[in-house]
Structures are given as structure tokens and as C-alpha cells.
Amino acid sequence: MDLSSFRSTVKVGDYTVWLFKAGVKPSRTVGLGCVANVNGVAYGKQARWNTDGSVTIIGGVGSSDIVQCFQRIIPVPDGVEFRNPLRID
């Protein structure tokens, strides 16, 4: 999945930032680890990939934070299956 960088306009806690409508979805929530840095601040952001396909930033972001994402490869956790919700009959 491609997580695009963005600038926050409000301060929020855990927040679903990316809402993927198509593609595979995990059978249970998957921790993605550190997926981004906040520009000008010495800390990164972790995220979760949810069963509806959305991705949530953990710990939130502040107003005017620039969140710079980077590529990351993670192993598939035990017990997680991926499904494509579209059926072609």
C-alpha cells in the first residue's frame, strides 16, 4: 500500500488518515510499526491497518504537522489472511 505524506490542519488523537475503498483487506488489525516522521520533530508515527482497509495513525497528529511517510515492508503476522472484498461472478 502507498501511504501519501500530508499536512494536518487540526490536532487529533488516533486518527484514520487513509481510507482505501478498493484492494485487499486484512482479516484482523495489523500493526504497521513506524511508517512516518513528523517534519521538524524528532519522533516517528506508528500506524494500524484496519479490517475495513483503512490505516490509522496512532498517537495522533498536531495542527500544522507535516507527516512524511516512508516505504516499509512488513511480514504477514501469524493468523492474518488477506481478502479482496470484490467478487466477480
Backbone hydrogen bonds in HBPLUS format (Angstrom, degrees):
<---DONOR---> <-ACCEPTOR-->    atom                        ^
c    i                          cat <-CA-CA->   ^        H-A-AA   ^      H-
h    n   atom  resd res      DA  || num        DHA   H-A  angle D-A-AA Bond
n    s   type  num  typ     dist DA aas  dist angle  dist       angle   num
A0006-PHE N   A0067-VAL O   3.02 MM  61  5.38 150.7  2.11 142.7 151.6     1
A0067-VAL N   A0006-PHE O   2.75 MM  61  5.38 155.0  1.81 170.5 176.5     2
A0008-SER N   A0065-ASP O   2.80 MM  57  5.30 160.1  1.84 159.3 163.9     3
A0064-SER N   A0008-SER O   2.90 MM  56  5.10 140.5  2.06 123.0 130.9     4
A0012-VAL N   A0061-VAL O   2.97 MM  49  5.67 157.5  2.02 161.0 168.3     5
A0061-VAL N   A0012-VAL O   3.08 MM  49  5.67 129.7  2.34 134.0 147.6     6
A0015-TYR N   A0057-ILE O   3.10 MM  42  5.37 152.3  2.18 143.7 151.5     7
A0057-ILE N   A0015-TYR O   2.83 MM  42  5.37 155.9  1.88 156.9 149.1     8
A0017-VAL N   A0055-VAL O   3.02 MM  38  6.16 137.7  2.20 154.3 162.2     9
A0018-TRP N   A0055-VAL O   3.39 MM  37  5.18 161.3  2.43 142.7 145.8    10
A0055-VAL N   A0018-TRP O   2.88 MM  37  5.18 153.0  1.96 148.1 153.6    11
A0025-LYS N   A0083-ARG O   2.83 MM  58  5.47 148.7  1.92 147.0 156.0    12
A0083-ARG N   A0025-LYS O   3.00 MM  58  5.47 162.1  2.03 149.6 153.1    13
A0027-SER N   A0081-GLU O   2.71 MM  54  5.23 132.3  1.93 158.0 170.5    14
A0030-VAL N   A0049-TRP O   2.93 MM  19  5.08 162.0  1.96 143.6 148.8    15
A0049-TRP N   A0030-VAL O   2.78 MM  19  5.08 166.4  1.80 151.6 156.0    16
A0032-LEU N   A0047-ALA O   2.87 MM  15  5.38 169.2  1.88 147.5 149.2    17
A0047-ALA N   A0033-GLY O   3.16 MM  14  6.06 137.4  2.35 147.0 155.3    18
A0035-VAL N   A0045-LYS O   2.82 MM  10  6.02 156.1  1.88 163.3 166.0    19
A0070-PHE N   A0035-VAL O   3.06 MM  35  5.96 156.1  2.11 154.1 152.5    20
A0045-LYS N   A0036-ALA O   2.72 MM   9  5.15 152.3  1.80 143.7 146.7    21
A0037-ASN N   A0068-GLN O   2.93 MM  31  5.27 158.9  1.97 142.5 144.4    22
A0068-GLN N   A0037-ASN O   2.80 MM  31  5.27 164.6  1.82 170.2 169.4    23
A0038-VAL N   A0043-TYR O   3.38 MM   5  6.45 162.7  2.41 168.1 164.0    24
A0041-VAL N   A0038-VAL O   3.12 MM   3  5.62 159.3  2.16 139.3 139.2    25
A0039-ASN N   A0066-ILE O   2.82 MM  27  5.34 166.1  1.84 164.7 165.1    26
A0058-ILE N   A0046-GLN O   2.89 MM  12  5.51 175.5  1.89 142.9 144.4    27
A0048-ARG N   A0056-THR O   2.92 MM   8  5.20 146.1  2.03 140.1 151.1    28
A0056-THR N   A0048-ARG O   2.90 MM   8  5.20 153.4  1.97 147.0 154.7    29
A0050-ASN N   A0054-SER O   2.81 MM   4  5.34 162.3  1.84 161.4 166.2    30
A0053-GLY N   A0050-ASN O   2.93 MM   3  5.41 159.4  1.97 120.1 123.7    31
A0065-ASP N   A0062-GLY O   3.14 MM   3  5.43 162.7  2.17 128.5 127.3    32
A0080-VAL N   A0077-PRO O   3.19 MM   3  5.75 157.1  2.25 139.4 138.4    33
